[in-house]
Amino acid sequence: MNPPDLARRGLLGLAAGGMASFGVATAAAATANKAVRNRTISSAAFGTVGDGVADDTAALQAAIDEAFQAHDPAMLVIPPGVYKVTRTLRIVPRAEGGKPANITRQSGILAHGARILSRIGDGEPVLLLRCEGTVRFVLLEGLDIQGGGKEGHGLSLDCDRFGKYLYNFCLRDVVVQGCGGDGCRMIGNIFEAQLFNCYFRDNRGSGLVMGHGKTGGILSSIHAFGCVFGQNGQHGAELINNAYDVGFHGCYFLLNREFGLLAGNGCTLLSHCGFENNHEGAPDFTRGDAGMKLQGFATLVGCTSYSMHKQTYLLRAFVAGRLSMMGCTGSGGGSAKGAGLAKLSGTSGANAVLVGCNGAVTYADGFEGLEIGGAGGGIRFGSDWRSRNLPQLGEYRLWVSRDGKLRIKKGSPAADDDGSPIGSGP
């Protein structure tokens, strides 16, 4: 796998932005002669009861349909209460006549104090936002989705269609727990979005899954702030279908059955995130694994890992681009007292730089990183002649040969015994 191509990312972003702008312009032209109001409506006006006994599915769906009219969007308020639903609630923006349409004005759901109690038994999601046009400025705030274990995903954002776009939206104070699938799933042309103070816990799948579309769409520029991903049946969060452009800031990943975060193509940024006691499904510490697993590239700033049970490292990575870790720590106690910071391997052209980190670092398959100011102090360079992290003095490289001699050569060495010996080992 090659490192991420930043030029390609720029072109993709430009293309997506340009096509999305075209969709916005089309929507604006279609509504130029219509008066659009800013409305707030209540689900109570559509007959919701909210006692946890009555089936509120039909009333909630009618309220959602009214709120997400393309020609007259609204903010839907769901009053405090428990709302039982027995089939999927669908957000599918429509124009007059029921045709798919764009929404480019603020709309959404405000539901602080309201719980959606799922009694769905067919493996379908609880709340589905299906994008069949250009959808922007949607706010889902205060939603509390309680699954029963027989539905699918708690919240599904589906934009896996070429030429359709979901962006500039926000999930705030959203709780999804107990669902039979993933807590929240975002797939397709989804970008420029934020998740604030969201909790994805106790779901049978992963807490949060994000990925490029399989039939069309690039997921990018998603940022999660202060979110918790815990006690899920698979991973806390997972990046799939080659997605990587996601940032996690001040998030916590704990007690998941497998990894706290699984990123098969890398992850743009993790800052001040914590990983605690993941791999609850492992039989013991020796068969546990790291809090985070990635292949590709990543930047980690101020991230921490602590384990009392089966989590072995903060990070296990196969580096194919650049891995940067600054001020990160990895440790453990109890049966996990051997837990460390990272286990790293990678391609010959990859780089790993660790600055001011604490915790044991293990290298595999001849891969070596550059460690500055770690637990032992000083600077740890690569020692193998093939390492990309050899000490450099001007045009000269230094390394330690297999016979324990320090060797030097002007330019890069071509073999272990290349250059000239300048010392000997013990």
MARTI-695410 format. One record per residue: residue in one letter; x, y, z of N, C-alpha, C in turn. Coordinates in steps of 0.2 Angstrom, whole numbers, plus 5000, padded with zeros to 4 digits. Atoms other than C-alpha are relative to their C-alpha. Layout:
N
AXYZXYZXYZ/...
***
This chain:
426
M500449945000500050005000500450065000/N499649945000500750174996499750055005/P500249954996500750325007499450044997/P500549965003499250445005500350054995/D499749955005499450554989499650065002/L500349944998499050724995499850044994/A500249975006498950794978499349974997/R500650035002497550664974499450025005/R500549984996496650714990499850074998/G500249945002496650894984499650004994/L500450005006495950854968499349975001/L500650034998494650744976499650055003/G500449954997494150884987499850054996/L500249955005494151004973499449984996/A500550035004493050894963499449995004/A500650014996491850854977499750075001/G500249944999491751034981499750044994/G500349985006491451084963499349974999/M500750045001490050954961499550025005/A500449994995489350994977499750074999/S500249935001489251184973499550004994/F500550015006488451134956499349985003/G500650024998487151044966499650065004/V500349954996486851194978499850054995/A500249955004486751314963499349974996/T500650035003485451194955499450015005/A500549994995484451194971499850075001/A500249935000484551384972499650024995/A500349985006483951404955499349975000/A500750035000482451284958499650035005/T500449974995481951384973500050075000/A499849935001482351554967499350045001/N500749965000480451604966499649985006/K500450034994479851514982500350045006/A499949984994479751594999500249955005/V499850064996480751485011500050035008/R500049984993480351505030500549965004/N499650034995481351465045499549985005/R500650024996480151355055500349955006/T499950054995480151255071499449975001/I500650044999478951115073500149955006/S499950054995478550995087499749934998/S500350075002478250805085499349995004/A500650014996476850825098499450024996/A500549985004475850915085499849954995/F500250055004475850755075499849945003/G500350064996475250645089500549965004/T499650054996476750575097499850005008/V500250014993476450515115500650005005/G499449994996478150485122500049965007/D500150034994477650365136500449935000/G499650065000478750215131499549944998/V500550065001477150105128499750014993/A500349995007476250185113500550004995/D499650005006476950155096500050074997/D500049935003477550325090500350004993/T499650015006478350265074499650054995/A500449975005476950335062500050085001/A500049934999476850505071500750034999/L499349985001478750525072500250014992/Q499850005007478950485053499650064997/A500449945003477550615049500450065002/A499749944998478450745059500750014996/I499449995003480150705051499950024992/D500249995007479350705033499950084999/E500149935000478750885037500650045001/A499449964998480350945044500550004994/F499550015005481450885029499750014993/Q500249985006480450965015500550044997/A499549965004481651035002499850075000/H500249935001480551184999499950045006/D500249974994480251225017500249965006/P499750044995481451145029499950035007/A500149984993481251155048500449965005/M499750034994481951115065499549965004/L500550044996480950965073500250005007/V499950014992480850975092499649945002/I500450064997480450805100500150015008/P500049984993479950845118500349945004/P499850054995480650745133499549955001/G500450055000479950575134500449944997/V499750065003480250395128499549984994/Y500450015007479650355110500249934997/K499950075003479450175105499950004993/V500150005007479750145087500149924998/T500050075002479449975078500249994993/R499750015006480150015061500550064999/T499549955001481550125054499750074998/L500149935002481350315054500450024995/R499649985006481850385038500050084998/I499949935002482550555034500250004992/V499950005007482450575015499750064997/P500249935002482350755009499649994993/R500450005006480950774996499750064998/A500349945002480250904985499249994999/E500750015001478450934981499949954995/G500150055004477750784973500349935002/G499750064997478850664983500749984996/K499450025004480350674971500650025005/P499449984997482150674978500250074999/A499849935000482850844982500650025004/N499549974996484150954989499850045006/I500249964994484151035006500750045001/T499449964999485451185008499850055005/R500149964994484651275023500049965006/Q500050044994484751225041499449975001/S500550044998483651095046500349945005/G499750054995483750955059499549985005/I500450024994483150875075500350025006/L499849984993483250945093499649955004/A500450054996482850805105500349995007/H499750004993483650845122499449975005/G500550034995482750735135499649954997/A500450055003481950625122500449934998/R499650075002482450435120499549974995/I500350045005482050335104500149935002/L500050064997481650165111499949954994/S500150045006481950035097499749935002/R500350074999480749885096500049974993/I499950025007481349855078500349935000/G499750074999481649665075500249974993/D499850025006482149655057500750014997/G499349995002483949705057500150074996/E500049945004483549875049500250065005/P499849954996484250035056499550045004/V500549964996483350145069499950064997/L500149935003483650315061500550004994/L499750005007484150325042500050064997/L500049955005484750475033500249984994/R499850025007484750435015500150064995/C499849945004485550565004499949984992/E500250025007484750564986500150074996/G499949945003485350744982500650035003/T499549974996486450874990499650035006/V500349984993486050895009500650035004/R499549964996486951025020499650035006/F500249974994486751105037499549975004/V500450044996485850965045500350005007/L499850014993485950965064499649955004/L500350054996485550815074500250005007/E499749984993485650865093499549975005/G500350034994485150775109499649934999/L500450065001484550615101500349945005/D499850064995484650465113499649944997/I500350065004484350295103500249945005/Q499950064996484150145114499849944996/G500250065003484249985105499849945004/G500350064996483449815109500449944998/G499550055002484849715100499849964994/K500250035006483749655085500050044994/E500049965005483849805075500750004997/G499349995003485349855064500450055003/H499649944997486350015066499550055003/G500449954997485750145077499850064996/L500149945004486050295066500449984994/S499750025007486450265047500050064996/L500049955005487050405036500349974994/D499850045007487050335018500050054995/C500049965006487650435004500549974995/D499650045004488450294994499750004993/R500349995007487850364977500550054996/F499549965004488950444963499650074999/G500449945001488450634962499650025006/K500449984994487550644979500550025006/Y499549974995488350744994499650015006/L500249984994488050755012500650035004/Y499449974997489150885020499850065004/N500249954996489251035032499449985005/F500550024995488250945046500349985006/C499850004993488350915064499649955004/L500350044995487950775077500350035007/R499849984994487950845094499649975006/D500350034994487550765111499649944998/V500350065002487050605102500249945004/V499850064996486950445112499749944996/V500350065004486750275103500349945004/Q499750064996486850115114499549944999/G500450065000486249935114499749984993/C500350025007485949925095500349934998/G499850075002486149755086500550014995/G499449995004487349835073500550055002/D499649944998488449985073499650055004/G500449944997488050135084499950054995/C500149955005488350255070500449984994/R499650025006488850215052499950064994/M500049955005489350345039500449974994/I499750035006489650285021499950044994/G500149975006489950375005500350074999/N499849945001490150554999499850055006/I500149974994490150625017500650045002/F499449974998491250765022499950075003/E500149944996491550925032499550005005/A500550014995490650865047500350005007/Q499750004993490850875066499549965004/L500350044995490350755080500250035007/F499949974994490250845097499749965006/N500350034994490050755114499549944999/C500450065001489350595107500249945003/Y499850064996489250425115499749944996/F500250065003489250255106500249955004/R499850054996489250115118499549945000/D500450074999488649935121499649984994/N500350035006488249905103500349944998/R499750075002488449735095500550004995/G499549985005489449805081500550045002/S499649954997490649945082499750065002/G500349944998490350105090499850054994/L500149965006490650215074500449974995/V499750035006491050155057500050064994/M500049955005491550275043500449984994/G499750035006492050235025499850034994/H500249985007492150285007499449954997/G500550045002490650224997500349944995/K499850055005490750064987499850014993/T500249995007489850124972500150074998/G499849935002490350314973500050045007/G500049964994490850434986500750005004/I499450004996492350494996499850035007/L500149984994492250515015500650045002/S499449964998493350655022499950065004/S500149944995493650795034499449995005/I500550014995492650725048500450005007/H499649994993493150775066499549995005/A500450024994492550705082500350035006/F499749964994492750805098499649975006/G500250024993492550735116499549954999/C500550065001491650575110500349945004/V499850064997491650415119499849944996/F500150065004491750245110500249945005/G499950054995491550105123499649945001/Q500350064999491049925127499649974994/N500350035006490549885109500249934998/G499850075002490549715102500549984995/Q499450005005491849745089500550055002/H499549954999492849905088499750065003/G500249934998492650075097499850044994/A500149975006492850155080500449974994/E499750035005493250095063500050044993/L500049975007493850165046500049954995/I500150065005493350055031500150034993/N500049995008493450055012500550064999/N499449965002495150145012499950085003/A500149934997494450305022500650015005/Y499549984995495750395032500050075003/D500049934998495350585033499550015005/V500449994994494650585050500450025006/G499749984994495150675066499749995006/F500350014993494850625084500350045005/H499749954996495150755097499649995007/G500250014993494950725116499549945001/C500450065000494050555113500249955004/Y499850054996494050405123499749934998/F500250065002494050225118500249955005/L499950044994493750095131499649945000/L500450064999493249915135499649974994/N500350045006492849865117500349935000/R499850075000492949685113500649994996/E499450015004494249715100500450075000/F499649945000495149875095499650065002/G500449944999494750045101499950044994/L500049975007495150115084500449954995/L499750045006495450015068500050044994/A499949955006496150115053500449964995/G499750045005496550005039500450044994/N499649965005497250145028500350065003/G499749954996497850265041499550055003/C500449954997497150415051500350065000/T499749945000497450595049500350035006/L499849974994497550645067499649985006/L500350014993497250595085500350045005/S499749964995497550725098499649995007/H500250014993497350695117499449955001/C500450064999496450535115500249955005/G499950054995496350395128499849934998/F500250075002496350205125500149965007/E500050044994495950095140499749945000/N500350064999495649915143499649974994/N500450035006495149865125500249934999/H499850075001495249685119499749965005/E500450044994493949625132499949934997/G500150065003493649485120500649955000/A499450045000495449415121500049965006/P500050054994495749265133500550035005/D499549984995497249345141500450064997/F499649945002498549485140500549984994/T499550035006499749375129499750004994/R500450015007498349355116499650064999/G500349945001497749535118500450044994/D499749965005498249675106500050085002/A500049934998498449865105499450045000/G500649975000497149995108499850034993/M500149975007497350065090500549964996/K499750045005497849965075499950044993/L500149975007498250055058500549974996/Q499650015005499050025042500150064995/G500049945005499750175032500450055004/F499749944997500050335041499650035006/A500449974995499450435056500550055004/T499649954995499950585068499649995006/L500350014994499650555086500350055005/V499749954995499850705099499749995007/G500350004993499650685118499549945001/C500550064999498750515116500349955006/T499850044994498750395131499749935000/S500350075000498550205134500149985007/Y499950034994498250115150499649945000/S500350075000497849935153500149975007/M499950044994497449825168499949934998/H500250075002496949675158500349984993/K499850035006497249635139500350044995/Q499749955005497749795130500850005001/T499350014999499549775126500450064998/Y499749945001500049945118499550054998/L500549955003499350105113499949994993/L500050005007499750075095500449944997/R499650045004500149935083499950024993/A500049975006500549995066500549964995/F499550015005501249945049500050064996/V499949935002501950105043500150004992/A499850005007501850135024500150074998/G499949935001501950325025500450035005/R499649974994502450435040499649995006/L500350004993502050405058500350055004/S499749954995502250545070499649995006/M500350014994501950525088500450055005/M499749944996502250675100499650005007/G500250004993502050665119499549955002/C500450064999501150495119500349955005/T499850054995501150365133499749945000/G500350065000500850185135500249965006/S499850044994500850085151499449955002/G500550054998499949955161500149985007/G499950024993499649875178499749935001/G500350064999499049715185500249944995/S499850055005499049575172500250034994/A499849975006499449705159500650045002/K499449964998501049775168500550004995/G499549995006502049735152499750044995/A500349965005500949855142500550054998/G499649955003501949975131499750054996/L500249955004501850115119499849984993/A500250015007501950045102500449944997/K499750055004502349895091500050024993/L500049975006502949955074500449954995/S499750035006503349875057499950044994/G500249965005503349945040500449994994/T499750015006503949965022500750045001/S499449975000505750015018500050084999/G500049935001505250185013499650045005/A500549964995504150235028500550035005/N499749974995504650345042499550005007/A500450004993504150335061500550055004/V499749954996504650485072499650015007/L500350004993504250475091500450055004/V499749954996504550635101499750015007/G500249994993504450645120499549955002/C500450054999503550485121500249955006/N499850044994503550365136499649934999/G500350075000503250175136500549964995/A499650045004504150025128499850004992/V500150005007504350025109500349944997/T499750075003504549855099499950014993/Y500049995007505049855081500049934997/A500050075003504749705070500250004992/D499950015007505349645053500550054997/G499449965002506949755053499850084999/F500349935000505849915054500350045006/E499749964994506650055065499750074999/G500249935000506050225070500550055003/L499649954997506850385076499650025007/E500349984993506550415095500450065003/I499649944997506950585103499750015007/G500249984994506850615121499549955003/G500450054997505950455126500249985007/A499950014993505950365142500849995002/G499350014999507850325141500450074999/G499749945001508250505136500450004993/G499649995006509350565121499649984994/I500350015007509050515103500249924999/R499950075002508850335097499950004992/F500050015007509350315079499949934998/G500050075002509150165068500749984999/S499350025000510650055068500249954994/D499950045006510449935053500150044994/W499849965006511249995037499550024995/R500649995005509549985028499550055003/S500549954996508750105041499950074997/R500049945002508050265035500150055006/N499949964994508450335052500750005003/L499350004998510350325052500250075002/P499749934999511350465060500450034994/Q499749975006511950585047500450065003/L499649954999513450695049500250034993/G499949985006513450805034499849954995/E500250055005513550685019500249935003/Y499850064998514150545030499449965004/R500550054997513050395037500449965005/L499750054995513450295053499549955001/W500450064998512750125057500549955004/V499650054996513249975068499949934996/S500050065004513649815058499949945004/R500250064997513149645062500649975005/D499450024996514949615070500150055006/G499949964995514649755082500450064999/K499649945002515749885073499650064998/L500349945002515250065071500350024993/R499749995007515450105052499850074998/I500249945002515450265043500150004992/K499950005007515250305024499750074998/K500249945004515050455013499449984995/G500550025004513350435006499649945003/S500350054997512150295009500349934999/P499750075000512850115013499649964995/A500350055005512549985000500049935003/A500050074997512949835012500250015007/D499950004993513149795030500850025002/D499349994999515049795029500350054995/D499849955005515149945017500450065005/G499749944997516150105022500649985004/S499450024996517550105036499849995007/P500250014992517450045054500450055004/I499749954996517850175067500049985007/G500050024993517550075082499849925000/S500250074999517149905089499549995006/G500550014994515749835100500449965006/P499750044994516049745117500249934998/
***
